[in-house]
Amino acid sequence: MAELKARLQADLTAAMKNREKIKVATLRMALTGITNEEVAGESARELTDDEVLRVLTRESRKRKEAAEAFAAADRPERAQAELDEAEVLAGYLPKQLDDAELETLVTEAVAEVTEQLGAPPGQKQMGQVMKAANAKVAGRAEGGRVAAAVRAMLQPS
């Protein structure tokens, strides 16, 4: 069993004993998402820690998007509940990169692709740069932030 999944299950048990309603509901939802991912496809399988992280990241993003939707619909109590759930999930996700760290990693990715191509990449090579950048970022920044940083780096000056 993935170490992170075992930690989630242990934390769920502790939260149940401590009667932490929000944490219990959030961890149950996360574990359900992980289980659904494990049984999806042609045969059941155990997820690795990286795959569990991807599920948790997806669930966290869903909570943030739902909070925005509730806030726009003038439902602040539901928006806050979604943000509380996102905060619980954030405790299991790696620390997010700040803009300077992200820019450094994107610069390294551009340098790698430049070395492969023998010339500086342009907008047409954005996919190649994104692939290299995402490998370096490894889930520590949202895809939209990475894409924006790559786009800015590839803009002709």
Helices and strands as residue ranges (DSSP letters): H 3-17, H 21-39, H 49-72, H 76-90, H 99-117, G 123-125, H 126-137, H 143-154
